[in-house]
Amino acid sequence: MTEPRDHPFVTAVKPLVDAMGGELMDPALAQPDDVVLSWEGQELLAVRLPQLSDSLDRILAALERRHGVPLARLDRKAKQDVVRILEARGAFSVRHGVETVAAALGVSRFTVYNYLNRENPNKTAQG
């Protein structure tokens, strides 16, 4: 995006777009799936949203930064907490989500499923 990077609206939304892994761009370059944002009737910028698989990688990286160590080095309880957070964010609806999370945590897919079932014991009883 070339203009207007210093507009207060752009400054306000940039941290949100960065956090979700989006890309700011000139509205003239927007594709049909991009979100065009207007300010006072003028198209000011467009946001290209990330692919879901990229979002999962971004969430895992943020959780790793939050913990200050690779996720695979966390203790069991912390890994269970990570799985709970990821489930709340929809990580397991992404294709290969369980495998991706298992690799990041340094555990098997079976272990991730056990963590999920531990959090939601009624899920297996109802499903």
C-alpha positions in Angstrom: 0.0 0.0 0.0 1.5 3.3 -1.0 -1.0 5.8 0.3 -2.0 7.0 3.0 0.1 5.0 5.5 0.1 7.9 8.0 -3.7 8.3 8.1 -5.0 7.8 11.7 -7.5 5.1 10.6 -4.6 3.1 9.0 -2.6 3.6 12.1 -5.5 2.4 14.2 -6.3 -0.8 12.3 -2.7 -1.9 11.4 -2.0 -3.6 14.8 -5.2 -5.7 14.4 -4.4 -6.6 10.7 -0.9 -7.5 11.7 -2.1 -9.7 14.6 -4.4 -11.7 12.4 -1.8 -12.0 9.7 -3.5 -9.8 7.1 -1.9 -7.6 4.6 -2.8 -3.9 4.1 -3.0 -2.8 0.5 -4.2 -0.1 -1.8 -8.0 -0.5 -2.4 -7.4 -0.3 -6.2 -5.5 -3.6 -5.9 -8.2 -5.4 -3.9 -9.4 -8.7 -5.2 -13.0 -10.0 -4.6 -12.1 -11.8 -1.3 -10.3 -8.8 0.1 -12.0 -6.4 2.6 -12.1 -2.8 1.5 -12.3 -0.3 4.4 -13.7 3.2 3.9 -13.3 6.3 6.0 -15.7 9.2 5.6 -16.9 7.9 2.3 -13.5 7.3 0.8 -12.0 3.8 0.2 -8.9 4.1 2.2 -7.3 0.7 2.3 -8.0 -3.0 1.6 -7.1 -5.9 3.8 -6.1 -9.3 2.4 -7.0 -11.9 5.0 -4.6 -14.8 5.6 -5.3 -18.4 4.6 -6.6 -20.5 7.6 -3.5 -22.7 7.6 -1.3 -19.5 7.8 -3.4 -18.4 10.7 -2.8 -21.6 12.7 1.0 -21.1 12.2 0.6 -17.5 13.4 -1.4 -18.5 16.5 1.2 -21.2 17.4 4.0 -18.7 17.0 2.2 -16.2 19.2 1.6 -18.9 21.9 5.3 -19.8 21.7 6.3 -16.1 22.2 3.8 -15.9 25.1 5.4 -18.8 26.9 8.9 -17.8 26.0 10.0 -21.3 25.0 9.3 -23.7 22.2 5.8 -25.3 22.8 7.4 -28.7 22.7 9.3 -27.8 25.9 6.2 -27.0 27.9 5.0 -29.3 30.7 1.9 -31.4 30.2 -0.4 -29.0 31.9 0.8 -26.1 29.8 0.4 -28.2 26.6 -3.2 -29.0 27.7 -3.8 -25.3 28.1 -2.4 -24.6 24.7 -4.7 -27.2 23.2 -7.7 -25.6 25.0 -6.8 -22.2 23.6 -6.3 -23.6 20.1 -9.6 -25.4 20.2 -11.4 -22.1 21.2 -9.8 -20.4 18.3 -10.9 -23.1 15.8 -7.5 -24.6 15.2 -8.9 -28.1 14.8 -11.3 -27.2 12.0 -8.3 -26.5 9.8 -7.2 -29.4 7.6 -4.3 -31.2 9.3 -4.8 -29.0 12.4 -4.3 -31.8 14.8 -1.1 -32.9 13.0 0.2 -29.4 13.0 -0.5 -28.8 16.7 0.9 -32.2 17.6 4.2 -31.4 15.8 4.4 -28.0 17.5 3.8 -29.5 20.9 6.2 -32.5 20.3 3.4 -35.0 21.0 1.4 -37.5 19.0 -1.9 -36.9 17.4 -3.3 -39.4 19.9 -2.1 -37.2 22.7 -3.7 -34.1 21.2 -7.0 -36.0 20.9 -6.7 -37.1 24.5 -6.2 -33.5 25.6 -9.3 -32.5 23.6 -11.4 -35.3 25.1 -10.1 -34.4 28.6 -11.4 -30.9 28.1 -14.7 -32.0 26.6 -15.7 -35.4 28.0 -19.3 -35.0 26.9 -18.2 -34.5 23.3 -17.3 -38.2 22.8 -20.4 -39.4 24.8 -22.7 -37.3 22.5 -20.8 -37.7 19.3 
